[in-house]
């Protein structure tokens, strides 16, 4: 017969681990990793009170049915890796059969990585259309000191990677807004692309779009061919703001007329808003500093908070 203390140790070994702050991606997921922990802890306490370990059996750490799920992580296979700039990569993941992620517009998914025994979680927005069949694609920027970046840099074709979701998103409806003004900094472009593609794919959707992409230099602009294709549509305009370029002369001529050098400041914001064909509803995605600056400039330009959505 097991002694009581040995039994206590058994139960302690089964107790769910409280997440560390590095595991929370900070994107307001529902359920957040802390919500999942609370649920598992309550389940563990119930099982321990009844001394019945079978009550823990429903605890699923990882799912193998290849369906994306907000509560548990699912493994997906990397089918291709493409380097876009010196620090930005596009990864393609396989979906079983012809299934699709069925994301609504601008929704993000959460990646789990292990770095030096530490679990890290970060949120990313797939750039492939939500109804893409058999695959999804994610654009990722790797930072020198980033924990998740150290993990991502080791990826090769054929590796298995764990995702959960989807979360968040912008509740877009065709023709609801006369014009969308999209303000994106760097990889903040990613949630804008599925919305843009849904507008260009729908002949009935006559929403005007002005996309302002902020990058350091022309070389750092992602997915130029895709953006150039989108800009050919009658209702889509794309501007580039390049903070570290000093002159437009080196740029291809097709970019010169819709590119600004320097930063996107209050004056430029007013110029862009005045050039909009209708009063815009604004979508913002970038670093928290970028998002705060944009909100401030928009306020100065007379755009109210209820006409903005921050990813």
N, C-alpha and C positions, 0 to 999 in steps of 0.2 A: 504493500500500500504506500502511495506517495505521501510524504510528509507535507504538511500545510505550506511550509516555507518553499519547498521545491515547486509546489503548485503556484505560489505567488510569483516565483521567478518566471514560470511558464507564461502566466498572464501578462507580466510586465514585458516579456519578449514580444507579445502579440499587440501591445498597446500602440496605436498609431503615433507616429512622430509628428510633433508640431513643426509646421513649415518654417524655414528660415526666411528672413526678409528677401534674400536673393531669389527665392522661388516665386515671389509674387511679381507679375510683370507690370503691375500698376496701371492696367488699362481698364479697370472697372468691370472685369469679367463677371458674369453671373452663371454658374457659381464660381466664385474666386477659389483659389487653392485653400484659403482659410475656411471657406464654407464647407468644402469637401472634408477638410480635417475635422471640423465641428461635428459633421454628420457621422464620420467614422468613429470619432471618440464616443459619441452618444451610443452608437451601436456596440462598441467595445464594453462600455459601462453596463449596458443592459445584459450582454452575454456573461460578463464577469459576475454580476449580481445573481444570475441564474446558474452560474458555473456550467454553462453550456457553450462549448466552443463551436458547435455547428451553427450557432447564430451569427458567426463571423464569416461564414462561407460565402455570403453574397458579396463580400468585399472584393471588387474587381480593380486591381491596380492598373492592369493593361488589358486592352480588348484585342482580340485577334480576328474580329469579323470584318476588319478593314472599313468599317463605317465610322465616319467622324462623329464624335460624341462629346458633349460639353463636360461630362462628369469624369470620364476616364480617358487615358491616353491610348491612342491607336497607332500601330506601326505602319509606316508607309515607306515604300522602296524608292530610292533616288534613281530616276531613269536617265537624267543628263545634267551636266554641270557646265555652265557657260560663263566665262569671265567677261564682264561688260566694260569695267574701267579698272584702274589698278586696285581698287578696294571694294568693288561691287560685283556680285555674282547673281546669275539667274539659275535657279534650281527647278527641275521638273520632277514631279512625284507621280508614281503610278497609282491609278485607282482601279479596283478590280472590274473586269468586264467593261461595259460601257457606262459605268456609274459616274455620277458627277457629285461634287461637294454640295451642290444646291445652296450656295451662299446667297443671302440677299446682298444688296449693293453696299460695298464698303465694309463688309463684316471682316473681322480679323480672327485668326486662329492662333493658338498658343503652342510654342515649341518648348520641349523639355530637353535640356542638355546636361551632361555630367562633365565637370571640369575639376580635376584634382580631387575627386571624391565629393565635390560640392554640387548640389543640384541647382540649376539655374533655369528660369522660365522667362520667355520674352514673347511679345505679341507681334505678329506680322500679318499683312493683308495680302492675300493672293492677287496676282495681277491678271491671271487668266479669267475669262468670262465665267460667271457663276454656273453656267450650264455646260461648260466644257466637259466632254465625255472621255473617260479613261485616263485623265491626268489633271493635275493642277500645277501652277507655276508660282514661285515666290521670288521676289527680288530682295536681296539681302546685302546690307553694307557691313563690312567687317572693320572694326576699330582696333587700333594697335593694342590698347589695354583692355578691350572688352572681354569679359569672361565668356559670354556666348560666342563671340567671334573666334576665340581660340578653338572652341568646339567645332564651329561651322567650317573653319579652314581645313579641318582634317577630312571633310566629307569627300567620298568618291562615288562614282556611279555604282549602283548595286547596294550601297549602305542602307540600313533601315533607320528611320528617324521617327520619333514619337510626337504626335500632335494631338491637341484636343480643341473643341470649339463646336460651332462658331459662336462669336460674341459680337455685341454692338452692332454697328452699321448705321447708315443714314437711310431713313424711310423714304426713299425716292419714289415719286409717282410721275409718270409722263405728263407733261404740260401743266404740272401744278405750279411751277414757277416760270415767269416770263423769261428770266435769264439767270443762269448760275454763274457766279464768279468764283472760280476755284483758285485758292492761294496755296501753293505747295512748295515746300522747301526740301530739296534733296529727295530722299526716299519717301517723303510725304506725298509724292506723286502717286504712290501705289493705290490708296483707296479711291483716287479720282478716276483711274483708268476704267474699272468696270462700269462706273456711272456713264462716262463718256461713250464707252462702247455700246451700252444699252441704248443711248440716245441715237447714235448713228445707225444702229441695227434696226431701229423702229421708225418706219417711214411716217407714221402718224405723229411721232413726237417732234414738235416744232420748237422745243426749248432752245434758246440761244445759250451758248457757253463761251465764257472767256476764261481760259486757263492761264495763270501766271506761274511759271516754274522758276524758282529761285535756286541758282547753283553758283558755285565759286567761279568756275571757268567753263568755257564752251566744251572742253574735253570731258567735263564731269556731268554733262547732260545725258541722262539715261534714255535708252529706247528711242533715239532720234527718228529712225525710219517709221516707227509706229506713230509717233507724234506728228510727223510730216504728213502721213496718210490721213490722220484725223483732221488736221488743219485744212484739208482740201474740201471738207464738207461745208455747205453754204452757211450753216449755223454755228460753226466752231471757229473761234479765234485762239491762237496760242501766242503768248508773249514770253520772252525769257528775260530774266534779270540776273546779270552775272556780276557778282560782287567784286571779283578780283581781276576782271578784264578792264583794261584802260581804254582800248579803242576797238571799234567794230571792223576796222579795215581787214584784219586777218580772217574774219568770219566769211563763210560762203555767202554770196550775195543774197541767196534766198532767205537767209536769217537776218540780214542787216536791218531791214525795216521794222522787224517786230522784236528787236532785242534792245535792252537798256543795259548800260554799264553802271556799276555802283550798287547801292543797296536799294531795296524796296522801302522807300521812306514815305512820310505823310504826303508830300507834294505829288510823288509819282502815283500814290494810291488815288488821290483826288483826280489826277489826269485819267487814270484807267477807269475809274467809276463814271466819270463824265463821258467817256467814250462808249460806255455800255448802252445797248439799244433800248433796254428797259431797266426798271429799278431792280438791281440784282439781289438774289438770295446768295449768301456767301458761305462757301465751304472752306475750312482752314485745316491744314495738316502740316506739322513740322515739329521742331523742338519746342519745349515749353516756352523758351524765350521768344522764338519766332511767333508762336500762337498769341502770346501776350502783346507783342508789338503790333501784330496785325489787328487785333481787337481794338487796340488804342487808336490806330490810324483810321480804322473804319468808323469808330465813334466820332472822331474829328471830322470825318467826311459825311456825317449825318446818317450812318447806317445803324439802326437800333440792334440791340442784342438779340431780339426775337427774329431777326433776319439773318442770323449766323448759326452755323453748326461747326463745332470743333471736333475733329476725330481724336 
